[in-house]
Amino acid sequence: MDARKVWQWIKTQYAFVVVVVVAILFWVLRRSKDKPDIVDLKKKVRSEHQAQVKEIEIIYDNEIKKTAEIEKKASERLKSVEVQLEKADVVIEKKKKAKVEKLLKKHADDPDFLTSELSKLTGIEVYVDV
């Protein structure tokens, strides 16, 4: 559009232009300061989300560390049991060895239960360290 045509339209439709300008000014002036801005809300939600993601990642990393620690303890206990069985000249079958490994992983927190179950399974006194 040409600038002259725009000016001509504004002169003929001045009431519409005045109403629009007054409405915009009214909206700007009436906007409350205590109402949250959409941009601020978005930033707040995003920061809370990022904090939750970091928290979840920390928990996940801790679970991975705990699992690795439990597996390491189970493997050390299995070696200890194998050494004790070798000293007693007891040879266990593959099925029994798999059961021993399963017991060591499942009941890693209860050495008394492990000792009694391993003794029943192997037929000799086997001690599991804490």
N, C-alpha and C positions, 0 to 999 in steps of 0.2 A: 504494500500500500504506500501511497504517496503521503508525505508529511502534511500537505495541505488538506488532503481528504480526511486524515485523522483529526486535524484541528477543526475542520468544518463539522465533523461528527460530534466532537466534544462540545462545540458551541451549541449545536442543536439538541443534544441529549445531556445537557449539563446536570439535570436533576438526577439521572441515573448515576453519573460519575460521582456526584456529591454523596449519594446514598452509599455507594460502594466504599468511598474513602472514609466516610463516617463509620461504617460498619467495621472496617479494618482497624481504625483507631480505637473504637469501642472494644473490639476483641483484644487488642494489644494491651490496653489500659486495664481491662477487667480481669485479665489473666492473673490468677492467684499465684503468689510466690510459694505457698506451702503445698501446692499440688506438684507431685513429682513430674519431671519432664520425661518423656518417652526415652530420650537418649540416655538420661541418667539411670532410668530403670533397666535399660538394656545393659549398660555397663555394670550395674550392680549384680544383675542376674549372671552375667558372663563371669565376673570375678568369683561369685559364689560357686559357680559350676567348676571353674578351674581349681578352686580350693578343694572341692569334693573329689575331683579327679586325682589331685595330688595325694589326698588322704587314702583313696582307694589303691593307688599305686604303692604307697608305703605299706599298707596292709598286705597287698599281694606279694610284695618283695619279702616281707616278714614270713609269710606262709611258705614261700619257696625256700627260704633259709631254714625254717623249722623242718620242712620235709627232707631237705638235704642232710640236716643234722641227724634226723631219725634214721635215715638210710645209712649214714656213716656209722652210727652206733650199732645198727643191726648187723652191718658187715663186720665190724670189730667183734661183736659178740659171737657171730657165726665162726669167725676164725678161732676165737677162744674155745668155743664148744668143740670145733674140729680138733684142736690141739689136745683138749682133754680126752676126746674119744681115741685119738691116736695113742696117747699115753696108756689108755686102758685096753689097747688092742681091739677096739670095736670098729667094725666096718658097717656103715649104714648104707642102705639102698638109696637109689635116686629119689624114690617116692618119699622115704622118710626124710631125706635131706631137704626136699621141697617143703615138707611139713614143718621142719625145723626153721627154715627161712621164713615161712609164713607166720609162724608163732613169734619169731623174733621181731618181725615188722609190726604185727598186729598188737602185741602186748609189750611194746618197748618200755612202757612206764611202770610195769609191775614185775620186778625181778623175782619176787617170791613165787608168783604164779608160773613164770617162765621156768624157774628151777624145778618146780614139781612136775610140770608138763613134760619138760625135756627128759627128766629122769624116768617118767612113765614111758615115754616114746623110745628112748634108747636102752633102757634097762639098767643103766648105771647112774650113779650120783653125778650130776652135772651142775656146776655152780655158775650162775650168771652174775656178773658184777653190775653195780648200779651205774 
